[in-house]
Amino acid sequence: MSNSILSLRAYCEPMLSSGMEPLNAISNLGFILVALYIIRRHRTIELLPVGVLTLLLGLGSFAWHTFRSIPTYYADTAPLAFLLLLVTYLIFKRYHAYAPIVGFLVIGIIYSILEYHFVLADPGCSEIYFSIILTLLGLVVLQWIAKKQRTTQLFTVFILFSVGYGIRQLDQVLCNSPIFSYGTHWIWHLICAGAIYYAIQYLKK
């Protein structure tokens, strides 16, 4: 099992002799900077956990792209999973007290359909990302119809996360291109950090 995890996620960027992927590792500075901004400026009971998880994500992903091991793999993936669910929960919470329950049901249903019918490039990861993208799209439409405030910020989160996901999936596809010889995974880190920043702008009171 350990070997399958370590070989599951191959990236285009060449490793140094130490095993580090420099761009993939350093680009996590985006998560760390956004996390420090949240922790410093938004110390509320709802948003502080977002900052802490974002910080753990930046540090964990840096560790994973510096030295691959079972602990660093989970240090990368676990904070991201909890962060995505927490931010989605908080966005749904803006609509109605029971909306988070409905939201997680929607995400679960979409995830199950994708898991059952499609074989995507990154098993266990792509489906949950794509289900959240579809959920965000639905929320943007609902917010626009209801003419609620901060629709622009939520739409920006949707666009950034969608574009970032697409770039993430192109890491191996563009690997032989002279322009993207170091892959695109590091760009995903930066765009995803931007999406978290705009999510905070939407969620802050």
Secondary structure as GFF3:
##gff-version 3
##sequence-region A 1 205
A	DSSP	alpha_helix	2	8	.	.	.	ID=ss1
A	DSSP	alpha_helix	22	26	.	.	.	ID=ss2
A	DSSP	alpha_helix	29	41	.	.	.	ID=ss3
A	DSSP	alpha_helix	48	66	.	.	.	ID=ss4
A	DSSP	alpha_helix	70	93	.	.	.	ID=ss5
A	DSSP	alpha_helix	99	117	.	.	.	ID=ss6
A	DSSP	alpha_helix	126	146	.	.	.	ID=ss7
A	DSSP	alpha_helix	151	169	.	.	.	ID=ss8
A	DSSP	alpha_helix	185	203	.	.	.	ID=ss9
###
